[in-house]
Amino acid sequence: MADIRVEKLADLMVNYSVAVKPGDKVVIQGETSGEPLIKAVYAKVLQAGGYPFVMTSLPGMEEMITNTVTKIS
């Protein structure tokens, strides 16, 4: 069962804060720990007629970027 607080927050974000309109392209970015909210926002964007694009990051990815950039420099 979905947490009603997550559903309400997703609705507030999509329909009030961002005011997604039909045809809008919406990037939803977050970590895997935010899965319930990411899914709820995704559903609300679809309901509003938008096109959601999800970008998630996995634990340790930021450190990989930092280490790689440091080695290249």
NORQUIMO-V387138 format. One record per helix or strand. SS is the DSSP state (helix for helix, strand for strand). FROM is the first residue (numbers start at 1). TO is the last residue. If there is no record, write none. Layout:
SS	FROM	TO
SS	FROM	TO
//
This chain:
helix	4	17
strand	25	31
helix	32	47
strand	51	57
helix	61	72
//
